[in-house]
Amino acid sequence: MLSCDEFLTRVSVPLAIDGGMSTELEQQGCRLEGSLWTAQALLDDPGLIEAAHKAYVDAGVGVVITASYQISRAGFVENGHTAEDADRAPLSDLHCLSAPAELHAGSRPSRERGIPD
């Protein structure tokens, strides 16, 4: 098993995990109401999701979370969307993550990104 330090030297971009990012979205003025929660923000204003990712990256995190916690086919259908919308939503979320992740990777010394000197 890798030590924490070994793991961090091998990570070239922030890791994406699924989890709640509601606090950051609420600080940006997003109203998280309804059963889709942060997934609704992803549908309504993906720019808010990207700004939340950027705020975390700017704060120096090595792991970022997604807004996909409430994405499910059944949940989307119950809220007037299609199952296909639910299938596409996680990809949209990852797209929102890509620009902040690239900024983060570019700001770290190459040694920290796992690139040999």
N, C-alpha and C positions, 0 to 999 in steps of 0.2 A: 504494500500500500504506500502511496506517495505521502510525504509529509506535506503540511500546509505550504511551506516555502517552495518545495518542488512543484507542487500543483500550480502555484501562482506564477512560477517562471515559465510554465508551459502554456498558460492561457494567453492567447494573442488578442482576443477581444472579450468584452464582458460576456458572461454567460447569461442566457435567458432562461428564467424559470417562471412557472405559472404562480401567480399569487395576487393578492389585492394591492392595488396602487391607489386606492380611493383617497387617502389622505392628501397625496400630492395633487391629484385631480381637483379635489375640493378646494385646495389652496389656490388653484388657478381659476376658480369660479365655476367649476363644473357642478351641476346639480345631479347627484346620483340617486335617481328615484326609479322605481319599477324593478321588475325582477331581473332585468338584464344587467343592471348595475354598471360596472365599468365597460362592459361590452356595448352598452348603449352609447357611451361616449365614443367608442371606436367607430360606431356607425354614423353618429351625428357630426363629429368633429375630430377626425384622426389627428389633426394638428395639436390638439390638447394632449393626446397620447404621446406624440413625438416630443412635445415640450416637457412632459413629465419624465420621459426617458432621459432627455438632455439634462434636466435638473439633477437627476441621480448621477449621471456620468460626470457632470460638472462638480458634483460634491465628492467625486473620487471613488465611487463604488467600483467593485470588480465583478459584481453580479447585478443584473437588472431583472426586473420582474415584468411580466406581460399583463395585458388587460383582458386576458382570455378566460378568466376564472368562470364566468357565467355563460360562456359560449356552449350551446348545445343545440342540436337540431330541434328537439321538442320545445325548448325555451324560445327559440327564434320563431317557430311556427305559432306558438301561443301568443306571441307579440306582433303578429302580422307580417312576419318576414318568411322567407322560404328556407327550406333545409339547405339549399345550395348557398344561400347567404351565410348560413352558419359554417358551411364548409370553407368558404372564402375568408371569413373573418380572421382566423388565426394568421393567415398569410398577410393580410392587411396589417395586423398587429406587428408582425416581424418586419414588414416594410417600414413602419414607423420607428422601429428600433434601429434600422440600418445606419442612418445618418449619424445619430449620437454615438453609436458603437464605433463607427469609422473615426470620428473625432477622437474618441477615447484611445483607440489603438494608435493613432497617429501622434498622440501627445505623450505616449510612454516611450522611454528609451528602447531601442531595438533589443537590447539584452533582456528587458522585462517582457517583451513580446515573443520571446523564444527564438529570436533571430540571432545566430552566432555573430560575434564581432568580426 
